[in-house]
Amino acid sequence: MALLTISLLGIQFTWGVEMTYCTPYLLQLGLTKGKTSLVWIAGPLSGLVMGPVIGVLADNSKSKYGRRRPFMIGGALSVAMGLFVLGWTAEIVGFFVPESELRRLLTITLAVFSIYLVDFAINAIQSTSRSLIVDTLPIPKQQKGSAWATRMIAIGHLAGYGVSTVDLLKVFGRTLGDSQFKQCCVIAAAALLTSVGVTSWAVNERVLVSSREGDVKSGALKLVGKILKTAWHLPDRIRAICWVQFWAWIGWFPFLFYSTTWVGETYYRYTPEASIADSADPLGDIGRIGSLSLLIFSIVTFIGSIFLPFVVRSPENEAKSGGRNFTPRPPPAIAPLATFVNAIKPDLLTSWMLSHLIFAGAMFLAPFVRSLHMATVLVAICGIPWALACWAPFSYLGVEVNRMTAPSTILANGSSYRRLPNPSDDFSSSPPSPSFLRLNHLDRDAEEEDESESSTGETAGIYLGILNLFTTLPQFVGTFISMIVFEILEPGKHPELHKGEDVEGEGKDDVVKKATEGSNAIAVCLFIGAVSAVGAAYATGRMKRMYRRS
């Protein structure tokens, strides 16, 4: 399990570095917060495009190296290249262009391009890594796989924010770069390449040796049509999962992208003895202060990812017992205690719903925070909701996708699927002999087949891609909301990162005073996200009632 999911560690480590430093980096280059929020359209746009498209392409790939691994390796190499360009953007542009306004604009343009490259490539890795888990594990192990994925995500967060809190220039000197940001980019690239390499080496992935001819020869329009048709005809339970994800991610978007900057701003704006005016690396200082709170957040997430699976009933057990609690018979000596514990153990849906409410409660307080300690406490509280956000939707989706098929099943549309037996049930056991995956279909016109009915565990990529759509679309909403809030409350350059400068005709002291007297724009975005989290809790409650009726 650890080897299967370790690629997510590298992915999350890279996300952590990007979320910690890229917002203050763009602000330091001279972008306003409003324009910076537009740059972060890269995240949802890449998810919107790469998730479903890579999912479908990988589902039908006949590469001898497997369906998922080539995309994972190619994506990791692209991310590494993007990180190196991002870290050394000023030097690359400066090599070709002398000091001028054009040089500044080209530096910003190349930095934005690098962010887009990193986001698009990392979404391809994330989509295929998640699909690999669903492909590899049987239904009884989907919960365990999702739990391990959550642990790796938590470890990646922990490592990423932990590295960001350390003054790397004191540790490595200038060996990896002459700034904190450059050294973090190098370490993130190395971590991602290593983790993806380990998963690609360790997983004995099935090779697709036959599929419908129509899928293989489909063009771009047909590919998009397949995605849209599947999304339009989603099974009720999968649709419910997607809508919960939609409302939840309107709230998570500003938290993940701006919380580091918010914590750093809170410290420098509301702590009298704090001063960034004499800092040689203001970007690194704000990043380190914000990363400390997110390090604690990651520790809470990691602890939650370990213990929550033991205190929450899995969806697989719910299904096996027809909604009734089920557990193996314990030894007689502890039977009463085991029965009591099992009776009070919440199901995963209830826990997921409560996590939305916890997140909403913490973020409702964000606009009223005036100290680093309080900001850190609120960020840390969100660790438990994030652990469930990384676990619950994928656990339920994995179960639902695998329920759609059974060995040698002929579906209503005439499609017959057969998964060849895998000698190994557990990924950690000895490697099985090479296995193959065949998708067999009866001789019927492909245009008459209902794609939504024929989807099985073998097409996990497209369903995970559609879930990714419902993760990325709300980020467009969050971006739009953030842009409006930033333009109204903080339209100028960032005062802390432009020390000693007059910002749009005002003296630095006037700008800082205005910033500290008004509402923090990021805190307002977090507050709006809390409202959406309440909507996610309501959607989860509706999903829970749906499961009870069925």
N, C-alpha and C positions, 0 to 999 in steps of 0.2 A: 504493500500500500504506500509506503513512504517513497519508494522509487517511482511508482506510478504518478504520484501527485507532486513530486518535488519541483517540477517545472513551474508550478504555480508560485512557489517560493521566489524564484527569480523574477517572475512577472511582477509580483507584488513589491519586491525590493525596488524594481525599476519605477513602478508607479509611485512608490513612496518618495524617491528622489525627485521625480518630476513634480509631484504635488507640493513638495517642500520648497523647492528652489525656483521653479519656472515662473510662477506668478511674480515674486519679488524681482526675479531676473529681468522679466519683460518691463516691469515698472522702472527698474534701474536704467534700462535702455531708453526710457523716455515716453513709453506708452502710458496713457491714462488708464484708470481702472475700467472705465467703460470699454475702451478699445481692447484691453487685455481680456475682458470677458468674451469678446467676439473671437479672439484667438482660440479660446477653449471650446469653440464649436468643433474643433478638431476631434475632441473626444467622442461626442455623440455622432458626428458625421462618419468617423471611422468605424464605430460600432454598427451604425446603420448599414454601411456598405459591406464591411468585411465579414461581420458575423454570419449573415445568411448566405452570402455569395461563397465564402470559403467553406461554409458548412456543406452546401450542395456540391461544390467541386470536389471536396474531400470525400463525401459520401460515394461518389462515382469514380474516384481515382483508382486506377489499376496498377499503380506503381508497385514494383517488386519490393520496395522498402516500406510498404504499408500505405494506408489512406491518409493518416494524420501526420506522420513524422516528417515527410518532405516539407509540408507547410510550416511545421514548427521550426525546423532548422533554418529554412529560408527566412522566416520572420525574425528569428533571433539574430542572424547575421545583419539584417536590415536595421534592426533596433540598435545594435552595437555601432554601426556606421553613423546612424542618426545622432547617437549620444556623443560621439567624438566630434562631429561637426558642430553640435550644439554647444559643447564646452569651449571649443576654440573658434567660435564664430567671428569674433573681433579680429583675431590673428589672421584667419583665412581671408577675410575681406580686406584687412589692412595690407596684406601682401600684394594685392592687385590695385587697390584704390588709395590714393593719398588722403590725408586728413581733410575732410570737407563734410558738408551736409549730405552729399551723396553717399559718402562712406557710412554715415550714421543710418541712413535709410536702408542701404544694402545690408548692413549688419542686422537690423531689425527684420528685414525680409528673409534673410538666410536663417535667422533664429526661428522665425515662425515656420518656415519650410521644414526645418529639422524637427520641430515639435509635431508637425503633421506626419512626417515620415515615421517617427517613433510611435505615435498613436495608431496609425494604420497598421503597422507591422505587429505591434504588440497585441492588437485586437485579433489578428489572425492567429497568433500563438495561443491566446486565451481561448478562442473558440475551439480550436483543434484539441487543446489540452483537456478541456471539459468534455468534449465528445469522446476522447480516448478513454476517459473514466467510465462513461456510460457504455461504450462498446465493450470494454474489457470485463466488467463486473456483472454477475447475474443479479436478479432482483433482490435476493436476500442481502447482498453486499452493497447495494446502492447507498443505503444510509451510512454504512461504514466508510464507503468511498467519499461521500460528501463531507463526512466529519473529518476525515484525513485531509481533504482539500482545504477545509476551513482552518485546520491547524497549520498547514503549510502557508496559507495566506497570512495567518497571524504571525508566524515566524518571519515571513518576508517583511511584513510591516515592522515587526520588532527590530529586525536587523537593519532595515532601511533607515528608520528613524533613529535607531541607536547610533549608527555610523554618522548620521547627520548632526548629532549632538556633540560629537567629538571634534576637537580642533585638529583636523587632519594635517594641516601644515606643520604642527608641532610633532606629529607622529611620523610622517613620511618626508618632511621637508618639502622640497619642490620637485621631488622625483616624479610624481604623478600629475604635476601641474602646479601653477603658482597661485591657485585660489581654491577655496573649499568646494565651490561648485564644480570646477574641472576635475578634482580628485573624486568627487562623488560620481560623476559621469563615468570615469574609468572603472571604478569599483562596480557600478551597476551593470556596465557592459560585461565585465568578467563574470559576475554572479549569474546573469541571464544565460550567457553562453554555456556556463558550466551546468546549471540546473537543467536546461533543455537538453543538453548533451547526455546527461545521466539518464533522464527519462527515455530518450530516443534509443539509447543503448540497451536499457534494461527491459523495456516492454516488448513482448513477443506479439506483435500486432498481426491480426488476420489480414490476408491479402485478398482483395476482391478480384475474382477470376471471371465472373460473368455478371451481366446486368442487362436491363432493358436497353435495346439498341437506341431507342428514342432518347433515353437519358444521356447516353454517351455522345450522341450527335447533336444534342440540343444547343442552340445558339444563345446569345446573350439575352434576346427577348424572351425566349422560351424559359430560360433560367429564371429571369425576373418573374415571369408569369407563374412558374411553379411555386416560387416563394410567396407571391401574393395570394395564390389560390389556397395554399396550405394555411397561410395566416388567416384568411377569410373563413375557412371551414375548420377551425380548431375545435377539438373536443372540448366539452364544457369545462372539465376540470383544468385542462391546460390553459384555457382562456382565463379562468379565474386566477390562476397563478400569475399569468402575464399582467393582469390588471392590478393585482397587489404590487407587483414589481414596478409598474408605471408610477403609481402614487408614491411609493416609498422612495423612488430615485429622484423625484423632484426635491425631496428633502435632503437626500444624501449628496446630491451634486455640489451645492455650495459648501457643505461641511468638508468634503474630501478635497476640493480644489482650493479653498480659501481659509481653512481653519488655521493652518500654520501662520499665514500672514496676519490673521485676526489676532492670534495670541501674541505675536511679536509687536503688532501695533498697540495692543492693550497695554503691554509692558512699557513701551516707550512713550505712550501718550499720557498714561495715568500714574506713572511712578515718578515722583519728583526728582529723586536722585539719579534716575537713569538718563543717560545722554548718549546719542549715537553720533554726535557731531564730530567727535575725535576718532571715530572708528576708521581703520584702514580698509576694512571689508564689511560695509554695512549689510550687503546681501547675505554674507555668511553669518553675521550676528543675528539678524532677524530669523534666518533659517534655523540656526541652532536653538534659539529660544523657543520658537514654535515647535521644533522637533522634540523637545523635551516633553511637552504635554502630549504629543502624539506617540512618544515612546511609552508613556504610562498608558495611554489608550490601547496601544498594541499589547502591552503586558496583560491588561484586563481582557482583551479579545482572546489572547492565547490561553489564559486560564479558563475562560468560558468555553473555548473550543474543545478543551480537554474534558471538563467536567459536565457540561450540558448534555452530551449524549448519554450519560449515565443517569441523569435525573429527568429526562424527557422521553416519552414513549415515541417510538419510531412509527412512521406511516406504514411500514411493512407489517408490523405486529397488529396495527389497527385493522389492516385489510384481512389478515389471516383469521382474526377473531371476530370478523363482522362488526367491528366498531367496539367490541368488548375488550377489556384489558386482558392480555395474555402474557404469561411468563412461564418458563420451565418450572416444574415442581421442585421447591427447595428442600433441603434436609429438614426432617421433622423438628429438630431443635430450634431452628430459626424460622420455621414456617409462619408463625404469627407475625413476626417482625417484617418478613418479606411481603406478606399479604398487605400489611398496613402501608408500607412504603410504596408498594405497587398501586395501591388504591388512591394515594394522594399524588402520584406522579402525573404531571400535566402532559397532554399530548403536544405534538410539535406545533400544530396550528394555534393552540391557545398561547403557547410560549411566543410564537411569532407575532401574534396580535399584541400581546403585552409589550413586546420589544419596541413596536412602533410607538406605543404610548409613552414609554420611558424616554425614547429619543425626542419625542415631541415636547415632553415636559422639560427636558434639559435645554433644548433650543429656544423655547419660549422665554427663557431667562437671559439669553445672549445679549439683547440690547441694554440690559441693566448692569452688565459686568463692568467693574472699574478697577480690577486688580488681576495680576497674573495668576494668583492662587485660585481665584474663583473661576477664571477661564480654564485653567488646567483641570479643575474638578469637573466642570461641565463636559469637557472633551473626554475625560477618563470614563465618565458615566456611560458615554455612547459606545464604549467597547463591547458591552454585552449585546446591545441591539445589533451592532455590526457583525458579531459572531453569528447571530441567527440569520442576518441578512445574507451572509456568505454560505449558509448551510441549508436553510429551509427550502428556498425555491428550487434549488438544484436537486435536493433529495426527493421532493415531490415530483418534479419533472422526470427524473430518472425512473421513478416507479411507474409513472403514467406511460412513458414511452415504452418501457419494457412490457407493460401489461398488454400493449396492442398486438403482441405477437406470442405465438407458442410454436414449438418445433413442429415442422411439417403441417402448418396450418394453411388451409385454403380460405381466403377471405371472400367477402361478399362480392367483390369486384372480379373474382377469378384469379387473383394473384396468389401464388403459392411461395411461401418463404421457408427456407430451411437453414438453420444455423448448424454447421458441422460441430460435433462435440469437441470440447476442449478438455484434454486430460487433466488439466489443473483448475481447481475451483478457486484457489487462493493465489494471488499474484506473487506472494512471497515464496511459494514453493518452487521446486525444481522446474526449469524451463521445459515446456511441452514441445513436442515435435512440431514442425511447421504446419500451420493450419490455414485453411482457406475459407473464404466466404463467398457463397453463391446466392444470388437473388434470382429465383426461378419464377417465371410468369407463364401462365397458360396462353395459348394463341388467341389473343383478343386484340382488337384494335386499341393501340395505346392511348389514342385520343379519348376513348370512352371510359378509361379507367379513372376512378376517383382517387386522386393523389392523397387526399386527406385520409381516406380509409386505408390506403395501402402502406402508409408510413409505419415503420417498425423500429425496433432497436437498431437495425442496420442503417436507418436514416436519422439517427439521433442528431446529426449535425444540423439538419434543417430546423428541428424543433428548438435546439439550443440557440440557433441563429435567430429564430423568431423571438425567443425569450430575450435575447440580446437586443432585439429591436425595441422591446418594451422597457429595456434598461436605458437605451440611448435616446429614444424619442423624448422622454421627460427631461433629459439633459438639454435639449434644445429649448424647452420651456424654461428651465433654470437659467440658461444663458441669457434668454430674452429678459427675464425678470431681473437678473443681476445687472445687465446693461442699463436698464431704466433706472434702477436704484442708484447705481454708481454715478450716472450722469446727473442725477438730481442732487445727491448728497455730497459727492466728492468728484467734481468734474475735472479738476486740474491734475498736475503731476503729483506723484507721491511725495509728501514733505520729508519723510524720514530718509528716503533713498536719494534725495536731491539736496543734500545738506549744503548750505551756503549759497544756494541759488535763489534768485527771484523767480517765483512761479507765476507765470502769466500776469506780470505787472505788479505782483504783490511781494512784499518782503517775506523772507523765510519765517520770521517770527509771527507775522500776521497769518500766514498759511497754517502753521502749526497750531496757533491759538484757535483758528476757525475749526480745524480738524478735531481738536479736543473738546471744544464747546458743543459741537453738533453731534448727532447720532453717528455711530460707526456704521458705514454703509454695509460692510460684510455682516455685521451683527443683525442688521435689518433683513438681509437675505437669509440668514439662518432662521430668523423668526418666521419668515414666510414659508421656509421649508418645513418648519414644525407644523404649520397648518396642514400641509400636504400629508405629513406623517399621520395625522389624525384620520385623514381620508384613507390611507393605507390600512389602518387598524379596522376601519369600517368594512373595507373590501375583504380583509382577512376573516372578519366575522361572518360575512356572507358566504365565503368559501367554506368555512367550518359548518355552516348550516347545510350547504350542498352535500358535503361528505356524510353528514348525519342522515340525510334523506335517502342516499343511495346505498 
